[in-house]
Amino acid sequence: MTIKSIWLRKIHKWVGLAIGLQFVIWAISGAAMALLDMETVAGGPQPQATQAALAGEATAWPAIVRQLGSAKIEGLRLKTLLDRPVVEVRTARFVRMFDAQTGVRLTIDGAAARAIAQSSHPNGARPGAAKLLTERSLPVRDHEPPIWQVDFADDNASTYYVSATTGAVLERRNDTWRWWDFFWMLHNMDYVDRMSFNHPLIITAGVAMAWLAVTGFWLLFRTMWRHDFAWVRAREGSMSR
C-alpha cells in the first residue's frame, strides 16, 4: 500500500465517521417527526369557520371606496371577523379592513387579537396578554410583521399569532410543535432559519457523501479485493505448474 493510499484511508475514515453521525441524526430526527401527532403539531382541530354572506353584506362599499382615494384596488375579500362582516382591501401599498355595513376602518389592537386567538382555540381557553411583534421570529418566520403574539396557559403552552393587519390567525404553536421544529432543524441542518435545504452546510454534507462513495469504491478495488482474491491467483499459479 502506498503512502497516498494510507492517507486516503485515514481521511476516508474520519469523513465517514462525521457523515455516519449525521446519518444517525437524520434517522432519529426523521423518526421523531413521524411519531409526533401532526394534528397536535398544527395546534389541534380547527374551529368551525363562520362564512360571511356574499350578497347584501357590503352595504357600505361607496363609503369604503371614498376612504381609499386614488389607490388602485388589487384584491377584495369579504369575510367575517369576530362574527361581523368585514371587507379586506388590498392595494400595492397597503392592506386595510373595513366594517362591511358601516364602512368604518378596522384596526387589530391587543384586545381584538386576544378575542380572535380565543375564538380559534379548540377549547376556548382564556388567553393571556397580547404582545406586538415588529420583527420576524422563528415561530412566524414565513409571515410579515406586525403580528400579535397571544400566549395561553393551557396544557400544551400554546401561543397563537394573529396578523395585526388582517386579523388572520397565522400560526398556532405549542410545545409539540416546538419539539417538531427542533427535530426539523436537525433534519435539514439549517440551524439559523430552519427553512432552507440549499444552504452551504447541507451542500457540503452532500459533497462529502459523494466523495466518500467515490473514494470508498477506489479503496475497495485498490486494497481489499487485491488481498481477497490472492488465493485465486495462487491457485491459478499452482495449476499452471
N, C-alpha and C positions, 0 to 999 in steps of 0.2 A: 504494500500500500504506500503510495507517495505521500509526501508532506502535505500536498494540496488536498488530497482526499481526507487526510486526518483532520485538517482544519475545517473542511466542509462538513464532515460528520459532526464535529463539535458545534458548529453554528446551527446545523440542522437539528441537533438535539435540543438546544436552548430555544430556538424558534418554535420547534414542535411542542415544547413544554408550555410556552406562552399561548400558542394557539389552542392547545389542549385545554388549558384553564378557561379560555374564552368559550370554547365549546361547552364546557361544563356550565358556565354562567348562562349561555344561551338555552341550554336544556332546562335548567332549573327555572329561569325566568319565564320561558315559554310554558312550562308545565303549570307554574303558579298562576299565570294569566288565564290559562284554560280552566283551572279549577275554581277560580273566583266566579261567583254568580253575576252574569252580565247585567241582569235587571237591577241588582243591588248596586253594581258599579255605576249604572246610569241614574241612580237616585230613587229607585223604586217605581211603582206603577205611576203612569202619567194621569193627572186628574182629568175628569171629563171636560172636554173643551166646550165652551159656550159660543155658538156661532151667531154673529150679528145678521139680521135680516138685510138682504141686499137691496130690497126695494122699499122706498119711502123712509129710510132712516136718515140719509144725509140731507135733511131739510135746510140746513144752514150753509149749503155749498156756496151760494153767492157771497155770504159774509166771509167765508174762508178764502175765496179767490181774491177778495179785496185786500185781505191781510198779506197775501203772498206778493202783491205788487207785480213787478215785471219778471219775477223769477219763472223760468221755464220748468214746467212740471214734467218729471221723467218717470214717475211712478205713483200710483194711488193704491191704497188698501183700506177697505172698510172692515173693521174688526171690533171685538168687544174688549174692554179693559175695565176690570173691576165691575162687571155687569152693566157697563154703559157703552153705547156705540160710539166709536171714535173713527176719525179719518186720519190715516197716516199718509203724509205727502212727502215725496222725495224729489229733490231738485239736485242740480250739480253741486250746489254749495251747502245744502243742509237737509236735515230730516226733521219735520215738525208734525205734531199731532194736535188735532182739534176735536172738540166735542161735536159729534155729527148733528146734534139737534139744536145747539145754541151757537156754535161757531167759536166758542171760547178756546183759546190756545191752551193746551195742557202741558204741564211740566211734571216730571217724575222726581218728587222730593223723597226724603228718607221715609216719611210715613207711608207714602204710596208704595215705595219699594218693599217695605215690610208687609204691607197688605197683599201685594202681588205674590211675594215669596210664600206667605202663609197659604194663599189660595192654591199654590202649586204643590204644597207639601202633601204627601199621600195620607198623612194622619192629621193634617191641620194643626200641627204643633205651633206653639206660641214662639214667634221669632224674637231674637234679641235686638240690639241696636244695629242700625244700618251705617256702614262706612263707605264713603265715596272714594273709589279708586280712580286716579287720573293717569296711572301708568299700567302697562300690562304686567301681569303676574302669571306664574305657571298654570294655575287652575283655569285661567281665561286667556291663554296665550293665543287663541285663534280669534279673539274679538277685540274691537277697538273701544278704548275708554271714551267717555266716562262710564263707569259701571258701579252699581251699588252692590256691596258685599253684605249679605244678611246671614248671621250665624244663628243656629238652632241648638238648644241644649237637649237634643234627642239622643237615643241610644247609639246612633252612628256618627255623632258630632257633625251633622250636616251643615253645609254652607252653600247658600244659593246666591247666584249672581244675576242681577237684574239690570238691563240696559237703562241708563239714565236718559237715553234719547227716545227709545221706542217703548219702554216698559216690558219688553220681552224677557222671559226667564232664559238667560243664555246658557247657564250650566247649573247642574245640581250635584255638588260634590259632597263626598263623605269619606269616612275612614277606609271603607272598602275600595273606593276609587283611589285614594292616596296610596294604598298598597299596590293596586294595579298600575298606577302611574310610576311607582318606584321600579317595579319589575319591567315595565315598558322601557324605562330609561336604561336599565341594564341590557335589555334585549337589543335595542337599536344603537347603543353605545353613544348616544347623544346626551352627555352629562350636563349640558347647559340649557338648551332649549327643549330637548325631548321631542323633537318634531321631524328631524331630517334623517334619511337613510343615505345621503350623499355627502356626508361631512368627511374631512380628511382622515379621522381616526378609523372609521369603518372601511374606507377605501384602502388605507394602509393594511388593515387586517386582511382584506380580500387579496391584496397583492402578496402579503406574507403567506397566505394559504396556497396561492398559485405557485409561489417559489418553493414552498415546502413539498408540494406534489411533484414538481419537476425534478428537484434535487433528490427527492426520495426515490424516484424511478432510476435516476442516474446512479445513485449509490447502490441500488438493488442490483443493477446489471454490472456495476463496476466491481463490487466486492462480494456480495452474498452469493450470487449464482456461480461465480468463478470457483468458490470453495465447495459449494453444494454439489456441483457436478464434476468435482475432481475424480470421484470414483468411476464415473463413466469413461473419462479419458484414460484412467489407469486400466480399466477393463479392456478397452479397445487396444491399449498398448500391449497387454499380456496376450491378447488373442492374435495380434499380428506377428508375435514371435514364432 
